[in-house]
Amino acid sequence: MADDTKDDDKPRKKSTLLGVGAPSAEEIAADAAAKAEAAADDAKASERLAERAAREAADDEKHVPSKVTKAAAGEAEAAADEAEVDAVKARTSAEVAKDAAKKAAKAAAKGDEAAAAAESKKALEASERAAEASKAAKAASAQAIEAQKKADAARISHVGEGEPEKRPALYLAEYESPEALAEAAKKVRDAGYEKWDCHTPYPVHGLDDAMGLPPTKLGFVSFIAGMVGLVSAVLMIQYMNNWDYPIIIGGKPTGIGAFPSMVPIMFELTILLTGFGTLFGILHFAKLPRHHHPIFESDRFEAATDDKFFISIEVGDQKFDMKKTRALLESTEPSYLELVEEEIG
């Protein structure tokens, strides 16, 4: 029994006086253009499906905002963008195939079989590209629909709603000895990081040099505050004794002649302002008060006040990179390394 099934994937064959002959270059090009056009239409349909899935996923996130719906909506949107790009590729390839088919027909009409064959080859290649783009668009559309289903399920069940969102805050490396910490600090210093610190249970000699820290400016701040106190005391006493409320009794000297009686006040005010300058200088340089720091999210960091040594590198550093920073800290051979996250909001 003869098989009457038609194979649409094969190019149509040209009829001849001797029966059915091989298809011409013109027919091959026309067939390839038709297939490319169909592939472009399929890709466009996939793009529309992906866009609809992305819109629905975004609507799910709007009504039930959570980490799950947000991630699903983002995945659906990315897939829709991919489908759009693939649809454009398919349409472009279809246009190329149609143009090549027209040129092949003109060449065949002129009897230029070589040119017709060349254009036919271009049409076939463009058709193959259109088919690949259409296939990619379908895959992206399926991915978008799957993401939209996740968002739907999360919206119905309210999964993840109310859970705090987190983001990376810093890398924390743990060391067993101050010597290992100092060597690791030198590597971090040489790498050019700025927003990082060392944490130890007690002062470690030479750690400032290992970290590359400049001399503290706290002494300068304390000195300036003390001098302000001294000058303020002299001016205050002179103003009171000579202009505001002068009392001349028993030949009591005025002006600079009363210097011995001024010494206690000068001393006290100098010490007072020096203390205030030192206190507020420490708060400024240490960036305090800060009631919480993401580093306290790490349970292991509790050992920083006992017997462990730590290095932390913050995400806010200009040179921070998730992979490169981790690789740098791993090269220092820490006993433990973790990425500490903080809650958003």
ABEGO torsion letter per residue (X at the ends): XBBABBBAABBBBBBBAAEBBBBBAAAAAAAAAAAAAAAAAAAAAAAAAAAAAAAAAAAAAAABBBAAAAAAAAAAAAAAAAAAAAAAAAAAAAAAAAAAAAAAAAAAAAGBAAAAAAAAAAAAAAAAAAAAAAAAAAAAAAAAAAAAAAAAAAAAAGBGBGBBBBBBABBBBBBABAAAAAAAAAAAAAAGBABBBBBBABBBBGAAAAAGBBBBAAAAAAAAAAAAAAAAAAAAAAAAAAAABBBBBGGBBBEAAAAAAAAAAAAAAAAAAAAAAAAAAAAAAAGOBBABBAAAABAAAAAAABABBBBBBBAABAABBAAAAAAAAAAAGBABBBBBBBBBX
